[in-house]
Amino acid sequence: MRTWQVERRKRTRHLIELGGLVVKAGIVELTGDDRATILGALLWMADKLQSDQGEHARELWAAKGKQALEADPATHNGSPNAPQGALVNKAGGRSGLCN
């Protein structure tokens, strides 16, 4: 296989995995699969990360993400075929983001 083909497959897998995170977080269901809303939320995150609160947001979000991944048996074992459900916090509600 040619180098460009290998690189293209790596990129495709990476993009699929990122899309899986959007689904896993419940974003698709919560937005009704509204691409403009999803992009707006991602842009808001990017703005937050570039602000003076960026490091705090990154630490908070990383901790929440690690906790959710550890709570999911499929992702905890490093399985690439993790189920695509919504993340739920210990109180039973959906995980929120830093304001």
Residue frames as a rotation matrix with the C-alpha (Angstrom) as fourth column:
MET 1
0.583 0.813 0.000 0.00
0.813 -0.583 0.000 0.00
0.000 0.000 -1.000 0.00
ARG 2
-0.069 -0.608 0.791 1.28
0.548 -0.685 -0.479 3.47
0.833 0.400 0.381 -0.82
THR 3
-0.809 -0.361 -0.463 2.24
0.582 -0.389 -0.714 5.97
0.078 -0.848 0.525 1.86
TRP 4
-0.831 0.524 0.187 -0.57
-0.497 -0.851 0.172 8.36
0.249 0.050 0.967 0.94
GLN 5
-0.011 0.852 -0.524 -3.09
-0.199 0.512 0.836 5.53
0.980 0.113 0.164 1.28
VAL 6
-0.249 -0.173 -0.953 -1.83
0.819 0.488 -0.302 4.62
0.517 -0.856 0.020 4.75
GLU 7
-0.972 -0.159 -0.175 -1.98
0.227 -0.834 -0.503 8.28
-0.065 -0.529 0.846 5.81
ARG 8
-0.550 0.834 0.052 -5.48
-0.579 -0.426 0.695 8.67
0.602 0.352 0.717 4.39
ARG 9
0.096 0.576 -0.812 -6.70
0.276 0.768 0.578 5.62
0.956 -0.279 -0.085 6.31
LYS 10
-0.583 -0.368 -0.724 -5.14
0.791 -0.054 -0.609 6.96
0.185 -0.928 0.323 9.54
ARG 11
-0.971 0.230 0.068 -6.87
-0.235 -0.968 -0.084 10.31
0.047 -0.097 0.994 9.01
THR 12
-0.247 0.931 -0.268 -10.20
-0.414 0.148 0.898 8.62
0.876 0.333 0.349 8.22
ARG 13
-0.051 0.179 -0.983 -10.00
0.682 0.725 0.097 6.48
0.730 -0.665 -0.159 11.36
HIS 14
-0.853 -0.334 -0.400 -9.13
0.521 -0.582 -0.625 9.54
-0.024 -0.741 0.671 13.45
LEU 15
-0.795 0.595 0.119 -12.13
-0.525 -0.773 0.358 11.47
0.305 0.222 0.926 12.08
ILE 16
-0.010 0.793 -0.609 -14.46
-0.050 0.608 0.792 8.52
0.999 0.038 0.034 12.70
GLU 17
-0.326 -0.185 -0.927 -13.22
0.850 0.371 -0.373 8.25
0.413 -0.910 0.036 16.29
LEU 18
-0.994 -0.032 -0.105 -13.83
0.073 -0.908 -0.412 11.98
-0.082 -0.417 0.905 16.86
GLY 19
-0.447 0.891 -0.077 -17.34
-0.592 -0.230 0.772 11.64
0.671 0.391 0.631 15.44
GLY 20
-0.067 0.370 -0.927 -17.92
0.430 0.849 0.308 8.72
0.900 -0.378 -0.216 17.79
LEU 21
-0.790 -0.264 -0.554 -17.14
0.612 -0.286 -0.737 10.97
0.036 -0.921 0.387 20.73
VAL 22
-0.830 0.553 0.080 -19.82
-0.533 -0.826 0.181 13.42
0.166 0.108 0.980 19.60
VAL 23
-0.014 0.832 -0.555 -22.32
-0.331 0.520 0.788 10.55
0.944 0.194 0.268 19.47
LYS 24
-0.290 -0.189 -0.938 -21.08
0.661 0.670 -0.339 9.03
0.692 -0.718 -0.069 22.76
ALA 25
-0.974 -0.121 -0.191 -21.61
0.222 -0.679 -0.700 12.36
-0.045 -0.724 0.688 24.56
GLY 26
-0.208 0.978 -0.031 -25.24
0.839 0.163 -0.519 12.42
-0.502 -0.134 -0.854 23.40
ILE 27
-0.608 -0.118 -0.785 -24.70
-0.080 -0.975 0.208 15.59
-0.790 0.189 0.584 21.37
VAL 28
-0.965 0.255 -0.055 -26.36
-0.027 0.114 0.993 14.23
0.259 0.960 -0.103 18.22
GLU 29
-0.313 0.893 -0.323 -29.55
0.869 0.407 0.282 13.30
0.383 -0.193 -0.903 20.09
LEU 30
-0.140 0.245 -0.959 -29.61
0.770 -0.582 -0.261 16.46
-0.622 -0.775 -0.107 22.18
THR 31
-0.606 -0.144 -0.782 -29.28
-0.237 -0.906 0.351 18.73
-0.759 0.398 0.515 19.15
GLY 32
0.543 0.810 0.220 -31.54
-0.061 0.300 -0.952 16.72
-0.837 0.504 0.213 16.87
ASP 33
0.076 -0.656 0.751 -28.51
0.852 0.434 0.293 16.18
-0.518 0.618 0.591 14.63
ASP 34
0.967 0.249 0.050 -28.43
0.246 -0.869 -0.430 19.94
-0.063 0.429 -0.901 13.92
ARG 35
0.282 -0.939 0.197 -24.99
0.925 0.211 -0.317 20.46
0.256 0.272 0.928 12.39
ALA 36
0.094 -0.214 0.972 -25.07
0.088 -0.971 -0.223 24.24
0.992 0.106 -0.072 12.90
THR 37
0.824 0.255 0.505 -25.74
-0.463 -0.209 0.861 23.78
0.325 -0.944 -0.054 16.63
ILE 38
0.822 -0.567 -0.050 -22.99
0.535 0.739 0.410 21.18
-0.195 -0.364 0.911 16.96
LEU 39
0.049 -0.825 0.562 -20.51
0.799 -0.305 -0.518 23.39
0.599 0.475 0.645 15.12
GLY 40
0.358 0.156 0.921 -21.57
-0.234 -0.939 0.250 26.38
0.904 -0.305 -0.299 17.23
ALA 41
0.986 0.015 0.167 -20.92
-0.165 0.263 0.951 24.41
-0.030 -0.965 0.262 20.41
LEU 42
0.506 -0.857 0.102 -17.50
0.859 0.511 0.025 23.32
-0.074 0.075 0.994 19.15
LEU 43
0.022 -0.459 0.888 -16.65
0.451 -0.788 -0.419 26.92
0.892 0.410 0.190 18.23
TRP 44
0.724 0.295 0.623 -17.74
-0.408 -0.546 0.732 27.98
0.556 -0.784 -0.275 21.73
MET 45
0.894 -0.444 -0.065 -15.37
0.364 0.634 0.682 25.37
-0.262 -0.634 0.728 23.17
ALA 46
0.158 -0.871 0.465 -12.53
0.914 -0.049 -0.402 26.65
0.373 0.488 0.789 20.99
ASP 47
0.232 -0.005 0.973 -13.20
-0.057 -0.998 0.008 30.22
0.971 -0.057 -0.232 22.17
LYS 48
0.947 0.174 0.270 -13.26
-0.278 0.026 0.960 29.04
0.160 -0.984 0.073 25.78
LEU 49
0.675 -0.738 -0.012 -9.94
0.712 0.646 0.274 27.21
-0.194 -0.193 0.962 25.37
GLN 50
-0.071 -0.706 0.705 -8.36
0.765 -0.492 -0.416 30.36
0.640 0.510 0.575 23.89
SER 51
0.604 0.380 0.700 -9.63
-0.097 -0.837 0.538 32.57
0.791 -0.393 -0.469 26.73
ASP 52
-0.300 -0.701 0.647 -8.02
-0.748 -0.248 -0.615 33.30
0.591 -0.669 -0.450 30.09
GLN 53
0.196 0.456 0.868 -10.15
-0.868 0.493 -0.063 30.43
-0.457 -0.741 0.492 31.46
GLY 54
0.410 -0.003 -0.912 -8.80
-0.771 0.533 -0.348 27.98
0.487 0.846 0.216 28.89
GLU 55
-0.614 -0.729 -0.301 -6.52
-0.432 0.630 -0.645 25.99
0.660 -0.266 -0.703 31.14
HIS 56
-0.671 0.456 0.585 -9.22
-0.570 0.188 -0.800 25.60
-0.475 -0.870 0.134 33.79
ALA 57
0.398 0.863 -0.311 -11.74
-0.862 0.235 -0.450 24.45
-0.315 0.447 0.837 31.16
ARG 58
0.090 -0.455 -0.886 -9.22
-0.674 0.627 -0.390 21.98
0.733 0.633 -0.250 29.68
GLU 59
-0.877 -0.457 0.152 -8.51
-0.400 0.516 -0.758 20.47
0.268 -0.725 -0.635 33.12
LEU 60
-0.350 0.838 0.419 -12.20
-0.657 0.098 -0.747 20.22
-0.667 -0.537 0.516 33.99
TRP 61
0.526 0.587 -0.616 -13.18
-0.849 0.309 -0.429 18.69
-0.061 0.748 0.660 30.64
ALA 62
-0.240 -0.691 -0.682 -10.24
-0.620 0.650 -0.440 16.27
0.747 0.317 -0.584 30.66
ALA 63
-0.886 -0.065 0.459 -11.19
-0.438 0.442 -0.783 15.04
-0.152 -0.894 -0.420 34.15
LYS 64
0.059 0.989 0.133 -14.84
-0.718 0.135 -0.683 14.57
-0.693 -0.055 0.718 33.11
GLY 65
0.438 0.057 -0.897 -13.81
-0.839 0.385 -0.385 12.74
0.323 0.921 0.217 29.95
LYS 66
-0.613 -0.734 -0.293 -11.41
-0.533 0.658 -0.532 10.43
0.583 -0.170 -0.794 31.76
GLN 67
-0.679 0.434 0.592 -14.06
-0.502 0.313 -0.806 9.64
-0.535 -0.845 0.006 34.35
ALA 68
0.389 0.887 -0.249 -16.63
-0.784 0.177 -0.595 8.83
-0.484 0.427 0.764 31.65
LEU 69
0.189 -0.392 -0.900 -14.19
-0.761 0.521 -0.387 6.66
0.621 0.758 -0.200 29.70
GLU 70
-0.842 -0.528 0.107 -13.22
-0.458 0.597 -0.659 4.75
0.284 -0.604 -0.745 32.83
ALA 71
-0.386 0.789 0.478 -16.91
-0.582 0.193 -0.790 4.19
-0.715 -0.583 0.385 33.66
ASP 72
0.590 0.560 -0.582 -17.53
-0.799 0.299 -0.522 2.66
-0.118 0.773 0.624 30.21
PRO 73
0.418 -0.443 0.793 -16.28
-0.127 0.836 0.534 -0.96
-0.900 -0.324 0.293 30.22
ALA 74
0.783 -0.094 0.615 -15.80
0.600 0.376 -0.706 -1.01
-0.165 0.922 0.351 26.44
THR 75
0.709 -0.548 0.444 -13.56
-0.126 -0.717 -0.685 2.07
0.694 0.430 -0.578 26.38
HIS 76
0.665 -0.462 0.586 -11.88
-0.698 -0.107 0.708 1.21
-0.265 -0.880 -0.393 29.68
ASN 77
0.464 -0.470 0.751 -10.43
0.240 0.883 0.404 -1.89
-0.853 -0.007 0.522 28.05
GLY 78
-0.417 -0.678 -0.605 -9.30
-0.359 -0.489 0.795 0.14
-0.835 0.549 -0.040 25.06
SER 79
-0.249 0.395 0.884 -11.84
0.715 0.690 -0.107 -1.46
-0.653 0.606 -0.454 22.73
PRO 80
-0.971 -0.121 -0.206 -12.25
-0.044 -0.758 0.651 0.45
-0.234 0.642 0.730 19.47
ASN 81
-0.583 0.812 -0.045 -15.84
0.234 0.220 0.947 -0.82
0.778 0.541 -0.318 19.26
ALA 82
-0.942 0.204 -0.265 -17.16
0.218 -0.226 -0.949 1.04
-0.254 -0.952 0.169 22.27
PRO 83
-0.112 0.974 0.194 -20.95
0.992 0.120 -0.026 1.39
-0.049 0.190 -0.981 22.47
GLN 84
-0.775 -0.163 0.610 -22.24
0.357 -0.910 0.210 4.77
0.521 0.381 0.764 21.35
GLY 85
0.248 0.877 -0.412 -24.42
0.899 -0.050 0.435 5.83
0.361 -0.478 -0.801 24.30
ALA 86
0.511 -0.005 0.860 -24.71
-0.105 -0.993 0.057 9.14
0.853 -0.120 -0.507 26.12
LEU 87
-0.630 -0.730 -0.264 -22.37
0.287 0.097 -0.953 9.94
0.722 -0.676 0.148 28.98
VAL 88
0.551 0.830 0.090 -24.18
0.123 -0.187 0.975 10.01
0.826 -0.526 -0.205 32.31
ASN 89
-0.378 -0.696 0.611 -22.88
-0.549 -0.363 -0.753 11.49
0.745 -0.620 -0.245 35.54
LYS 90
-0.921 -0.093 -0.379 -23.19
0.199 0.723 -0.661 9.82
0.336 -0.684 -0.647 38.94
ALA 91
-0.702 0.709 -0.067 -26.40
-0.310 -0.389 -0.868 11.73
-0.641 -0.588 0.493 39.73
GLY 92
-0.214 0.628 0.748 -28.02
0.627 0.676 -0.388 10.14
-0.749 0.385 -0.538 36.67
GLY 93
0.745 0.482 -0.462 -28.05
0.012 -0.701 -0.713 13.26
-0.668 0.525 -0.528 34.49
ARG 94
0.727 -0.500 0.470 -26.10
0.602 0.136 -0.787 14.06
0.329 0.855 0.400 31.35
SER 95
-0.070 -0.857 -0.510 -22.64
0.910 -0.264 0.319 15.47
-0.409 -0.442 0.799 31.87
GLY 96
0.922 0.375 -0.101 -22.46
0.322 -0.883 -0.340 19.26
-0.217 0.281 -0.935 31.51
LEU 97
0.143 -0.879 0.454 -19.70
0.801 -0.167 -0.574 21.55
0.581 0.446 0.681 30.30
CYS 98
-0.446 -0.427 -0.786 -17.89
0.803 -0.579 -0.142 24.36
-0.394 -0.695 0.601 32.02
ASN 99
0.675 0.734 0.081 -19.78
0.712 -0.619 -0.332 27.68
-0.194 0.281 -0.940 31.74
